[in-house]
Amino acid sequence: MKVKLDFVKADITKTIDTLKDTNKRLVLLYRFVFLKSWEDIAKTLHYTKIWVIEISKVVIRKLKQKKTSSHFTLKTESKYDSIKM
């Protein structure tokens, strides 16, 4: 089980590393690799909880468009789709 989890984390990290924006990368790494709470991520990056959630939704949607198979899922409907990558 741990080997599978390590593989999934490595795959997620590899995908996240394709992002150019450091803050967007950090939001996803903190949440999906280091399993931090939205509150902790917001505090660390000096954003609001709602903003880090919206950033993650938009970025995940963009990543899913680039990568057809994904090991993570998250509802990605957002009014912030216009955030530039």
C-alpha positions as CSV (number, residue, x, y, z in Angstrom):
1,M,0.0,0.0,0.0
2,K,2.8,2.4,0.9
3,V,4.5,1.8,-2.4
4,K,1.3,2.6,-4.3
5,L,0.9,5.8,-2.2
6,D,4.5,6.8,-3.0
7,F,3.9,6.2,-6.7
8,V,0.8,8.4,-6.6
9,K,2.5,11.2,-4.7
10,A,5.4,11.1,-7.2
11,D,3.0,11.3,-10.1
12,I,1.1,14.2,-8.5
13,T,4.4,16.0,-7.7
14,K,5.6,15.5,-11.3
15,T,2.4,17.0,-12.6
16,I,2.5,19.9,-10.2
17,D,6.1,20.6,-11.1
18,T,5.0,21.5,-14.6
19,L,3.4,24.7,-13.3
20,K,5.3,27.9,-13.9
21,D,3.7,29.9,-11.0
22,T,5.5,29.1,-7.7
23,N,2.5,30.0,-5.5
24,K,0.1,27.8,-7.5
25,R,2.6,25.0,-7.3
26,L,2.9,25.5,-3.5
27,V,-0.9,25.5,-3.0
28,L,-1.1,22.1,-4.8
29,L,2.0,20.6,-3.1
30,Y,0.9,21.6,0.4
31,R,-2.6,20.2,-0.2
32,F,-2.1,17.0,-2.2
33,V,1.5,16.0,-1.3
34,F,2.0,17.3,2.2
35,L,-1.8,17.0,3.1
36,K,-2.0,20.4,4.7
37,S,-5.3,21.9,5.6
38,W,-6.7,24.8,3.5
39,E,-6.3,27.0,6.5
40,D,-2.7,26.2,7.0
41,I,-2.0,26.8,3.3
42,A,-3.7,30.1,3.4
43,K,-1.8,31.2,6.5
44,T,1.5,30.1,5.0
45,L,1.0,31.9,1.7
46,H,-0.8,34.9,3.2
47,Y,-4.0,34.2,1.2
48,T,-7.5,33.6,2.4
49,K,-8.8,30.0,2.6
50,I,-11.4,30.7,-0.1
51,W,-8.7,32.0,-2.4
52,V,-6.4,29.0,-2.1
53,I,-9.3,26.7,-2.7
54,E,-10.3,28.6,-5.8
55,I,-6.7,28.7,-7.1
56,S,-6.5,24.9,-6.7
57,K,-9.7,24.4,-8.6
58,V,-8.6,26.5,-11.5
59,V,-5.1,24.9,-11.6
60,I,-6.4,21.4,-11.4
61,R,-8.9,22.0,-14.2
62,K,-6.0,23.3,-16.4
63,L,-3.8,20.4,-15.5
64,K,-6.6,17.9,-16.3
65,Q,-6.9,19.5,-19.7
66,K,-3.2,18.8,-20.3
67,K,-3.2,15.3,-18.8
68,T,-5.9,12.9,-19.6
69,S,-5.4,10.5,-16.7
70,S,-5.2,11.8,-13.2
71,H,-4.8,10.2,-9.8
72,F,-6.6,13.0,-8.0
73,T,-10.0,14.4,-8.3
74,L,-11.7,17.6,-7.1
75,K,-14.8,19.4,-8.2
76,T,-13.5,22.2,-10.3
77,E,-16.5,24.5,-11.0
78,S,-15.4,28.0,-10.2
79,K,-16.2,31.6,-11.0
80,Y,-12.4,32.2,-11.0
81,D,-11.7,30.4,-14.3
82,S,-10.1,33.5,-15.7
83,I,-7.1,33.3,-13.4
84,K,-4.0,33.4,-15.6
85,M,-1.6,30.5,-15.3
